[in-house]
Amino acid sequence: MNTDELISLLSNQVTQVDRRAIARRFVQALLIGAAGSLVLMSIVFGVRHDLGSVAGTGIFWAKLAFPLAVAIGALLVIARIGRPGARAGYAWALVALPFAAVWIAGWMIVDNAGPNARAALVLGQTWRTCPFNILLLSMPTFPAAMWAMRSLAPTRLRLAGAVVGLLASSTATIVYCLHCPEMSPAFWGVWYAIGMLLPALIGAWTGPRFLRW
């Protein structure tokens, strides 16, 4: 077989790669996970009774925007570190920016409040349970997102697992906002952040096992 025949043989066996397959897999994973979190939240916690009225306030949409921005940043990080040898680069800034914005807003609110009101702004009414509620609601999305991540080829498996956990927890936090009564950025900056970081730690721990290829 000469060179031309070998090239012809190889070119006849080339199959077209679907460049959107990975994106579709992540969309499916997030839709399934979010639906599972929503059902779980409705059964275990319930939707807040005044959701219709608070949905007309800017602070409610700011609360939703916080985990939504984190989820978008996590997806951008995944898109980069899912390729061998690639670095997340600026995408980390998009993950950090929502946290920084909420921390600054929370600090300003606490600083302007009276001494007797500051603790209530940070602790709210649900600080003891909030992080664990978010952790619980992350459970439907966590395995779905890990399944989607396996379609990529990450080389830093602990980091990849941590970002998967962050994506799952931020998605769960969006759902949790439909129940949570807390409306203070000072509260979100502490307890929502802890709730989102717990699955990230679990992802970092389990990433080398579930994402090995």
C-alpha positions as a printed NumPy array, in Angstrom:
array([[  0.   ,   0.   ,   0.   ],
       [  1.476,   3.336,  -1.026],
       [  1.096,   6.658,   0.788],
       [ -1.775,   7.913,  -1.347],
       [ -3.759,   4.741,  -0.787],
       [ -3.162,   4.954,   2.995],
       [ -4.326,   8.584,   3.104],
       [ -7.418,   7.716,   1.069],
       [ -8.227,   4.801,   3.377],
       [ -7.892,   6.908,   6.519],
       [ -9.928,   9.801,   5.11 ],
       [-12.782,   7.472,   4.204],
       [-13.107,   6.433,   7.849],
       [-13.288,   9.926,   9.3  ],
       [-16.51 ,  10.679,  11.157],
       [-17.758,  14.175,  11.781],
       [-17.469,  15.376,  15.368],
       [-20.545,  16.997,  16.893],
       [-19.12 ,  20.139,  18.493],
       [-22.353,  20.799,  20.378],
       [-22.577,  17.381,  22.018],
       [-20.781,  18.462,  25.208],
       [-22.853,  21.634,  25.534],
       [-26.027,  19.591,  25.174],
       [-24.823,  17.172,  27.821],
       [-24.255,  19.981,  30.326],
       [-27.637,  21.526,  29.506],
       [-29.281,  18.163,  30.106],
       [-27.373,  17.671,  33.357],
       [-28.323,  21.098,  34.688],
       [-31.965,  20.784,  33.682],
       [-32.267,  17.361,  35.298],
       [-30.383,  18.49 ,  38.397],
       [-32.339,  21.722,  38.792],
       [-35.633,  19.874,  38.357],
       [-34.574,  17.381,  41.012],
       [-33.552,  20.187,  43.368],
       [-36.859,  21.952,  42.785],
       [-38.862,  18.827,  43.586],
       [-36.726,  18.152,  46.663],
       [-37.066,  21.749,  47.846],
       [-40.846,  21.665,  47.385],
       [-41.157,  18.452,  49.38 ],
       [-38.696,  19.153,  52.186],
       [-38.86 ,  22.935,  52.615],
       [-41.709,  24.316,  50.544],
       [-41.922,  27.53 ,  48.544],
       [-42.063,  30.69 ,  50.662],
       [-45.639,  31.878,  51.055],
       [-44.929,  35.472,  50.027],
       [-42.944,  34.637,  46.896],
       [-45.404,  36.485,  44.679],
       [-44.904,  39.754,  46.519],
       [-41.14 ,  39.564,  47.058],
       [-40.629,  38.65 ,  43.395],
       [-41.526,  42.243,  42.606],
       [-38.594,  43.608,  44.611],
       [-35.101,  44.306,  43.344],
       [-33.432,  42.679,  46.34 ],
       [-35.025,  39.319,  45.488],
       [-33.585,  39.407,  41.968],
       [-30.227,  40.448,  43.388],
       [-30.371,  37.361,  45.599],
       [-31.045,  35.169,  42.549],
       [-28.341,  36.922,  40.538],
       [-25.647,  35.95 ,  43.075],
       [-25.745,  32.138,  42.579],
       [-26.659,  32.537,  38.907],
       [-23.473,  34.531,  38.285],
       [-21.451,  31.931,  40.201],
       [-22.964,  29.148,  38.063],
       [-22.092,  30.989,  34.847],
       [-18.533,  31.521,  36.06 ],
       [-18.232,  27.844,  37.002],
       [-19.389,  26.808,  33.527],
       [-16.763,  29.027,  31.922],
       [-14.069,  27.521,  34.148],
       [-15.245,  24.013,  33.216],
       [-15.105,  24.881,  29.526],
       [-11.426,  25.761,  29.92 ],
       [-10.051,  23.234,  32.406],
       [-11.93 ,  20.415,  30.652],
       [ -9.257,  20.547,  27.945],
       [ -5.873,  18.944,  28.712],
       [ -3.243,  21.517,  29.569],
       [ -5.629,  24.489,  29.45 ],
       [ -5.819,  26.991,  32.298],
       [ -8.923,  28.718,  33.588],
       [ -7.349,  32.157,  33.273],
       [ -9.816,  35.059,  33.464],
       [-12.718,  32.662,  34.112],
       [-11.706,  32.495,  37.79 ],
       [-12.372,  36.211,  38.042],
       [-15.947,  35.624,  36.887],
       [-16.38 ,  33.117,  39.723],
       [-14.863,  35.437,  42.313],
       [-16.666,  38.604,  41.196],
       [-20.158,  37.682,  42.505],
       [-18.707,  36.753,  45.896],
       [-16.772,  40.002,  46.05 ],
       [-19.852,  42.042,  45.075],
       [-22.006,  40.414,  47.76 ],
       [-19.285,  40.797,  50.405],
       [-18.903,  44.495,  49.611],
       [-22.672,  45.035,  49.659],
       [-22.984,  43.117,  52.914],
       [-20.164,  45.071,  54.532],
       [-21.763,  48.377,  53.53 ],
       [-25.143,  47.337,  54.935],
       [-23.648,  46.142,  58.226],
       [-21.452,  49.239,  58.498],
       [-24.461,  51.535,  58.089],
       [-26.636,  49.589,  60.525],
       [-26.878,  50.245,  64.23 ],
       [-24.775,  48.094,  66.574],
       [-27.812,  46.168,  67.781],
       [-28.932,  45.275,  64.25 ],
       [-25.649,  44.033,  62.816],
       [-25.764,  40.495,  64.165],
       [-29.289,  39.981,  62.826],
       [-28.222,  41.113,  59.351],
       [-25.454,  38.502,  59.264],
       [-27.132,  35.632,  61.112],
       [-30.716,  36.124,  59.98 ],
       [-33.12 ,  33.452,  61.174],
       [-31.711,  30.396,  59.402],
       [-27.916,  30.558,  59.664],
       [-27.747,  27.226,  61.473],
       [-29.429,  25.299,  58.653],
       [-28.879,  27.331,  55.474],
       [-25.527,  25.832,  54.348],
       [-26.751,  22.28 ,  54.937],
       [-30.008,  22.967,  53.087],
       [-28.   ,  24.09 ,  50.063],
       [-25.805,  21.003,  50.399],
       [-28.899,  18.788,  50.403],
       [-30.386,  20.498,  47.349],
       [-27.067,  20.078,  45.519],
       [-27.376,  16.309,  45.57 ],
       [-29.526,  15.956,  42.412],
       [-27.253,  18.177,  40.333],
       [-23.915,  16.915,  41.642],
       [-23.918,  13.462,  39.965],
       [-25.505,  14.877,  36.802],
       [-22.809,  17.547,  36.499],
       [-20.094,  14.991,  37.278],
       [-21.476,  12.787,  34.474],
       [-21.318,  15.73 ,  32.076],
       [-17.769,  16.556,  33.177],
       [-16.656,  13.028,  32.288],
       [-17.316,  13.844,  28.639],
       [-14.378,  16.271,  28.801],
       [-10.734,  15.498,  29.475],
       [ -9.612,  17.366,  32.599],
       [ -6.106,  16.697,  33.866],
       [ -6.403,  18.436,  37.245],
       [ -9.062,  16.186,  38.664],
       [ -9.379,  17.725,  42.127],
       [ -9.84 ,  21.166,  40.64 ],
       [-12.336,  19.845,  38.103],
       [-14.289,  18.087,  40.838],
       [-14.341,  21.248,  42.941],
       [-15.756,  23.303,  40.068],
       [-18.376,  20.628,  39.391],
       [-19.379,  20.85 ,  43.056],
       [-19.561,  24.638,  42.815],
       [-21.728,  24.399,  39.708],
       [-24.064,  21.97 ,  41.469],
       [-24.296,  24.073,  44.623],
       [-24.842,  27.362,  42.817],
       [-27.648,  25.751,  40.805],
       [-29.14 ,  24.429,  44.047],
       [-28.844,  27.882,  45.636],
       [-30.906,  29.392,  42.814],
       [-33.645,  26.905,  43.676],
       [-33.211,  27.485,  47.413],
       [-33.895,  31.196,  46.921],
       [-37.526,  30.258,  46.236],
       [-37.773,  29.092,  49.852],
       [-35.205,  31.08 ,  51.821],
       [-36.652,  34.099,  53.709],
       [-33.296,  35.84 ,  54.163],
       [-33.001,  39.112,  52.236],
       [-29.717,  40.525,  53.539],
       [-26.562,  40.443,  51.362],
       [-24.595,  40.172,  54.608],
       [-26.336,  36.835,  55.193],
       [-25.802,  35.586,  51.636],
       [-22.129,  36.509,  51.686],
       [-21.525,  34.198,  54.644],
       [-24.059,  31.374,  54.709],
       [-24.872,  31.049,  51.013],
       [-21.144,  31.116,  50.336],
       [-20.494,  28.341,  52.862],
       [-23.373,  26.338,  51.401],
       [-21.895,  26.644,  47.914],
       [-18.367,  25.795,  49.041],
       [-19.313,  22.581,  50.868],
       [-20.18 ,  20.657,  47.654],
       [-17.075,  22.161,  46.061],
       [-14.983,  20.55 ,  48.798],
       [-16.789,  17.248,  48.279],
       [-16.125,  17.548,  44.556],
       [-12.428,  18.154,  45.163],
       [-12.32 ,  15.045,  47.348],
       [-14.199,  12.784,  44.911],
       [-12.943,  14.258,  41.626],
       [ -9.869,  11.999,  41.269],
       [-12.111,   8.955,  41.662],
       [-15.045,   9.928,  39.443],
       [-13.218,  11.888,  36.732],
       [-10.27 ,   9.568,  36.104],
       [ -9.85 ,   8.702,  32.414]])
